[in-house]
């Protein structure tokens, strides 16, 4: 049950619109905290609290360079999951097809597939439905 609670905590951490926007911003690459704060109308203290929650959940990570703090994604598979949610939230998913971004015909354009891997390469099989024996990126468990 502890594992289920940890999973629920991650989804709770993502359940705020500002935190989702931060994750989407960081999906484009590492950003200085000043750039992140500048992208939102809330004050820096509020942004810092949101960043702290995401960091505590291991969704993002930070590094310091002098007086600057930079944040980047740690849970990279979240980018693909949120892309799928975007398609479904926009009403573009066909009913009964599951995640439209994980369909093989979309794989090359969405995920840059070149070697016949599944569209959700690097995402654990239990999340994407890939078949046993298909390749994943080096260093990522499936």
Order of alpha helices (4+ residues) and beta strands (2+ residues): alpha-alpha-beta-alpha-alpha-beta-beta-alpha-alpha-alpha
